[in-house]
Amino acid sequence: MQDHLIIFDTTLRDGEQSPGASMTKEEKIRIAWQLERMGVDVIEAGFPAASNGDFEAVKAVADIVKGSTVCGLARAIESDIHRTGEALRGAESARIHTFIATSPIHMKKKLRMSPEQVITQAVKAIKWASQYTDNIEFSPEDAGRSEIDFLCKILEAVVEAGAKTLNIPDTVGYTMPEQFGKLIATLRERIPNSDKAVFSVHCHNDLGLAVANSLSAVMNGARQVECTINGLGERAGNASLEEIVMAVRTRQDFFPCDTRIDATHIVPASKLVSGITGFPVQPNKAVVGANAFAHESGIHQDGVLKHRETYEIMRAEDVGWGANKLLLGKHSGRNAFRSRLLELGIEFESEEMLNNTFMRFKELADKKHEIFDEDLHALVSDEALVLQERYRLLSLTIHCETGEIPYARLIISDDGKELQAESDGSGPVDATFRAIEKLLSSGAELQLFSVNNITSGTDSQGEVTVRLQNRERIVNGHGADTDIVVASAKAYLSALNKLNSKLERAHPQV
C-alpha cells in the first residue's frame, strides 16, 4: 500500500503573515470550510496568543470544522500553550504546534538561551501541551541553519516527551533540495526514536525552492508537508499546496505516497483565498494561474487538439477549472441563493446580512448575465466590510474626457455623517483617491494598486486591492464592482477602515 502524505495547510496562519493579508474571523471560517471540503488533513487556523481576534478566529474554526484536524500555533511558552489549548477545546480533532529556535544565531541573538536551556524549554512545552491533546507537533525553528548534532538531541527529547510530529522548517528559504532531502534522511537515521513520529517539512520560497525542497524531503521519508494555497506566506511565500498535491499525484511513478486531497476543489480554493487576501494569482502560476492550461503556440495547439497528453500532463477539470458557474439569475429566489451559499460554506450570522447580500446579488444580476461562485464570494466579503466600516462610499461622479483633466466628486459617510469633496487628478482613480484624502487626511502612503477581473467577460466585476502604509502599519483594502473606479474607491475606504481599527496582530515570533 502507498503511504499517506499528510497535507498541513497553514494559509490561515503563515499565509496571513504576508503584509496586509490579515483576515477576519468570518473570512477564516470561509477558507476553513473550503479546505475541509478539499480534504486537507490539518488546518493551522492561527496563533491564538497573538491577539484576542486570533484566539476567537481559531476557536470559531475549531468549533465548525469536523472533517479535518484543527491546529493552533504556540511558542514554547506556558501561557501561549494554555491559550492555544483553550482555543481548540471545541475541536473534534485538535493539534497543538509548538516551536522554539535551534540555530546558533537564533539561540544566541534572539532567545539568549543556552542549547541546554532550549532543550529543557522544548520538553516543558510538550508536557504543557499534553494537558490538552496527545496530537502535538514540534518545530525547531531555523532548522536549516541548525547544527545536526543539536537537532538530533532536541528532537529525540521531544519525541520522548510525547511529540507525535517533528516538523523541520527551512525558515529562511536557505537550503538546496539535495541538501534538505539529506537532512531529513540523516535525522531519521540518527534519532533513535524517529519511528515514533511523523516527519514534516515547512519550506519558505526565498530562493524559489520551497516546493522542490518539500518534494525532496518527501522522497527522503517526510510524510507531512506544510503548505499554503497559492504559496501565500511571509516574504516570498511558502510551498504551494496545489503544486505539492499535483506533483505527487501526476508523478505516481516516482513518489511512493499520495494525498487524500479532492483536487477538483483546488481552483475554487485558490480564487477564494486570492479574493479575500487581495493577493492576485499570476497568470503563469502552476496549476491555478489563468494561463496554466492555455496554449498559444501553433505547434502546441495542434498537438493538444490531436491528443491532449502531447502538451498537457494534467486535465484542467481535475483541478477545478470550468466548474464555477452559478446557474442563478435575477429571477432566482432567496432559498436558491441561500442554498448555493451553503454549498460554498457561507453562512450568515443574521437574516439582515443575508437579505442585504441577496439584494446586492439581484443588483449584480441586472448588470451581468452570468453569475459565478467568485462573484458570490466577492458579494459576501463586501457585505461583511459594510457591517464593520466607519467610512462608506455613498456616491461617486467621475468626469473623464480626452484632452481634459479628469475629476471626481464623491460623497462618503463617516460614522453616519455625510461628507463630500471633489478633486482633479492624472486619471479618474487618482482623482477619486485625492478627493478621499481631502476629506479624511489619513497621511497614509499608497503602496499597491491592483486591478483584477473576478471572472471572464467585459461585464465582469473588477476586484481592486489597495495597500496603504501608515507608519509601521500595513493594510490591504478590497473593493469589487462592475465599475472599476467605484471598486477603487471602495478598496481605498476599506483600507482606511482597517487603519482606523485599533485591532492589531502580534507577529508570532516577536
N, C-alpha and C positions, 0 to 999 in steps of 0.2 A: 504493500500500500504506500501511496505517496504521503510524505509529511505534510502537515498543515502549516502554512506560512501565515502567522497572525498579523493582521493589519491593525496597527495602532494609529488612529488619526488624531493629530494634535492641532488641527485647524483652529479650534476654539481656544487654544492656549498659546502655542508658539506662533501660530498664524496671526493671532490677534496682536502680537507684539510688534508687527510691522507698523511703522509710524503712520498714525491716522486710521488704523484698521480696527479700533476698538468697537465692540458690538454690544448692543443692548441685550438684556435678558431675553426679550421676545425673539430677537434675531438669532441668538444662540440656540433657542429651542427649535426654531425652524430648520436651522442647519443640522442640529442633532437628529431631528426626525428624518431628514434626508439620508444622513449617514447610517442610521439604523435600518432604513429601507434598503440601502445598498448592501447591508450585511457586514459593515465594519465590526470587527471583533471588540475593539476597545476604543472608546471615545474619551479623550482627555478634555474635560469640559472647562478647565480653567485652573486658577491658582487662588483658592478660597481666602488665604490670608492676605492677599494683595489689597482688597477693599471690600466693603460691605456689598457693593454691587456685584463683585465677582463671586462672593460667597453665595448670594441669592441666585445668581445665574447657575452655578454648579448645582446647588440644591434643586432648582427647578428642573434641570436636565436629568438629575438623578431620580427625581420623582416620576418623570414621564417615560423615560426610556426603559424598555423591558427586554428587548432582543439583543442588546449589546452591553458589555461591561462599561460602567462609567467610572472614570479615573479623575482624581484631583492631584495636583502637584503641590509638594511641600518641601521647603528646605529642611535640613536635618536639625530642626529646632522644635522643641516640645510644643510650643504654642501654635506653630504652623501645623503640626500634625494633628493636634486636637481640633483645630479649626477645620481642617480637611475632613477628618472623621465625622464631625458633626454635619458638614455639608452633604456627606454621602450616605447618611443614615437611611434615607428613603429608597436607596437603590436596590434593585433585585440582585444585582451583581456589582460589587464595588471593588475598586483598587486604589490603594494609596501609592503614589510615586514620589519617592523622596530622593534628594540628591545632595552631594557635597563635593567641592572641588578637590582634585587629587594631583594636579600637575604642580611641580615645584614652584612655578611663578605664581600660581593662584594661592597655594597654601601659604607662601611667604608674604606676598604683597597684598592679597585680598583678605584671606582668613586670619593671617598672622597666628597660625597654629602649627605645631609640630606634626610630622606624619603620624606619630603615636596618638596624639590628641584627635586627629581626623578619624582614625580607625575607631577610637572609643566613641566618638560622637555618632559615627555612622551606625554602629551596633546599637547604641541607645535609640536612635531614630527607628530602627526596625522593631525594637521592643515596644516603643510607644505606639507605632502603627498597628502592631499585632493586637492591641486592645479593641480595634475596630474591625479588622479583617485579616484573613490569612493570605489574601492576594496582595502581596507587597512587591513593588518594583524598586530597585535601587540603581541610581546612575552616578558613576564617578565623573563629575564634570571635567571637561577638557582632557578626556582620556587619551585623545590622540597625541597629546604632548606630555603624558604622564610616564613615569618610569615603570617598566614592565614588572619588575620585582615587587614594587609597591602595589601596583594594580592587582597582582595575584594575591597578595597578602590581604588587602582590604576586601576583595570580592569573596575570598574564602571565608572571611569573618562574617560578612553579612548573610551569606548563604547559611552558615551555621546558626546565625541568629534568627533565620526564618524568611529571608528574601526568596521569592519564587521566580523573579525575572531579573536578569542582570542586563541593564541597558548600557551599551558602550557608545557614548556620543563623540562625534567629531565636531566639537562645539564651535570651532572657528573655521571649519571647512579647509583644513590644512593638509590632511593626508591624501595619499595617492591610492587608487584602487588596489593595486597589488600589495602595497604596504598595509592597508586597512584589513584586507582579507587575511593576511598573515597574522595580524594582531588577534583577530577573532580565533583563528586556528590555534595560536600559541596559548591564549588564555584557556581555551577548552582543554588543551593537553596538560597544562601545568597546574591548574587549580584542582586539587584532589576531589572536591565535592561538586565539580562542574556539572555532573549528570543530574543534580538535584534542582537545576534551574534552567529556564529558557533563556538563551542568549538573544539579545535585542540590539538594534542599532538605531542611532538618531544622527543623521548626517546633514550638515549645512552645505550650502551651494556656493560658497565664496569663490571657488575656482571652477564652478560649473560641473562638479564631480559628485554631487550628493547622490544621484541615482546610481551612478557607476560604483561608488563606494558601497552603497547599500547592497547592490546585487553581488558584488564581490564577497561581502560578508555572508550573504545567503549561501553562496557556493562553498563557504568555509564553515557552515554549521549554524549560522544565526537563523532563528525561526520566528523572529518578530521584527518587523520594520516599522519604525515611526516615521510618519509622513503627513503631508497636508494636501488638501485639494488645491490644484493649480500651482503647487510648490510654494504656497504663501508662507511667509515667515520673516524673521529678523534679517536685516541686511539683504543678502542675495536670495534668501529664502531657504526652504527645507527640501528634502527629497519629495518629488511629486507622486502622490498616491496613484494617479491614473497611469503614470509611466511605469511604476513598480508593478502594479497589477497586470498591465497588459504585456509587459516584457516577460514576466514569468509565465503568463498564460499562452502567449504566442510562441514561446520557445520551450514547450514542454519536453522537447527532445534534449534540452540542455539542463533545465532545472529539475531537481529531484523533489519538488514540492509545488503546491498550488494554493491559492487563496480561496475563500468562500464568498468572494465579492460577486454580487449581481452587477455585471459590468454595464448593463443597459441603463443604470442609474448614474453613470459617471458624468455624462454631458449635462444632464439636469443639475447635478450637484455643482459642477463647475460654474454653470451660469448663475445659480443661486448665490454661491459664495462671491462671485465677481460682482453681482448686483448689490449685495449687502455691504461689502467692504469698499466698493468703488475702485477695486484694482482690476482693470481690464485684462483680458487674456490676449496675448499677442497672436496675430493671425497664424503664424507658423509654429505655434506651440504644439508639441507632440500630443496626439490623441484628441485634445479638446479645442485646439485652435481652429478658426474658421477655414483655414486652408489645409487642414490635416489630411483631408481626403479629396482635395481639389487637384486637377491636372490641367496644366495649360500647354505644355509641350505637345506638339502634334504626335511625336513618336509615342509618348506616354498615353495620350488619349486613344490612339489607335490600338495600343496593346491592351488597355483596360477594356475597351469595347469588345475586343476579340476574346479576351479571357482575363477576368478581374485580377487573378493572382499574379499576372505579369508585373504589376507595379504596386499592388496593394497587399500588405501582409495581414491586415485586419479588415473586417467589414464595418462600415460606418454605423450600421444599425445595431451592431453588437455592443457598442459603447454608448448608445442612446441618441445618435443623430437621427433626426426626422421623426421623433416620437413626441413632439412637444406641442401639438396643435390642440387647442381647446375648442370643441365644437359647440360653442355658445355664441350667442349674438345679442342684439339689442332687444329681442323678444324673449330671451331666456328669463326664467323666473328665479326668485330668491333661493328656493330649495335646490335647484340645479346648481346655482352659483355656490351655495354653501357646501354641497356635496363634493364639487370639484376641489374646493379649497381643502376640505378634509382629506381628500386623496393626496394632496400635496403636503399634508402635515400641518396645515394652517388652521388654528382655532382662535376664536376671538374671546377676549375677556368679558365683553359686553355686547348686548344686542345693538347698542348705539354704534359701536365700532363696525359691526357687520353691516348695518344699514348705511352708514356713511361710505364704506368701501363699495357696497353694491351700487350706490348712486354714482360713484366715480367710474365703476365698471360700465354702467349704462352710458355715461357721457363719453367714455372712450370708444364704446361700441358704435356710437354715432359718427365717430371720426375715422375709424379704421375698420376694414371689412373683416379681417381675421384676427382673433384674439389668441395669444399664445400663453403658455404657462409663465414665461418670463414676464409678460405684461401683468399677470396677476400678482406675482411676487413684488413687482415694482409698485403696484397699487397698494398692497398691504404695507410695504415699507413707507410709502408716502403718508398713509393714514396714521401709522404709528408715530411718525415725526410730527404730524399736526397736533397730536394729543400732548406732545412734550414741549412744543415750541413756545418761545416768548415772541419771536418775530415771525410774522406770516405775511406772505405776498397776497395783496387784495386785488390789485390791478396793475397792468403794465401796458404802456403805449410806446411804440417804437416808430421812429421815422428814419428810413434809410433809403437814400437815393443816389445814384451815380453822380459824382461831381459835387455832392453836398456833404456837409459834416453830419454824421448820424447823431441823433439824440434820443434820450429815453426819459419818459415821465412815469413815475410809479407811485403807488400808494401802498404802504405796509401797515400792519397792525403791530404795535409794541405793547404787549400786555393789555390789549383791547383798545388802546388809544391809536387813532389813525394819524399817520404822518405821511407827508408827500414831498417829493423833490423831483427835480429834473436836472439832467446834465448831458453835455455832449461827450463824444469820445472818438477814438480811432475806428470804432466799429460798434454795432448795436450791443454786443456783450460788454465791451469796455464802458460804453455809456451807461449801461444798466448798473454795473458794479460801482462806477463813480457816483451815481445817484444814491445808491445804498450807503456808501461811505459818507456822503454829505449829511445823511440823516443820523447815522449811528457812530461815526468816527471811531471805529474799532481799533485802528492802529495796527491791524493785522497785515502780514505780508502774504501775497498770493504766491504759493509755491508750485501749484499744479492746477492746470485746467484741462480736463479731458472730456471728450465727447464720444459716445459710442451709441450705435443703434441697438436697441434691445432685441429686436427681431429684424427680419428682412423686409424690404419694400420701402417705397418712398413715404408711405403713411405710417411707418414705424414710430414708436415712441423713441425719443432721444433720451439717453441717460447721461447726465453730466456729473462729473466729480470735480469738486473744488477742494484743494488742500490749502489751509491757512495756517500760518505760524504767528503766534503772539508770545514773545519772549521764548520760554522753553516749551510751551505747549504747542503741539501739532495736532490738527484735527482734519478729518475728511468730511465734507458735506456732500449730500447726494440729492439730485432732483431729476424727475422724469416728466416728460410731456411730449406731445406731438409737435410742439413749438420749441425749438432748441433754445431760443432766448428766454422763454418762460422757464424752461428746465434749468437754465444757467442761474437765473435769479433765485429759484427755489434752492439750488445747491449752495449758493453763496450764503443765503439766510440760514440754511441748515447748518453750515459750518459755524456761523456766528452764534447760533443757538447752543452748539456744543462748547464753544469758547466761553459762553456766558454761564454754562453749567459749572457748578462747584465740585462735581464728582470727578475725581482723578484716580487713575490706576497706578498702583506701585509696580515697578518692574520687579519680576521675581528674583533677580539677582542683586538687587540693591539691599 
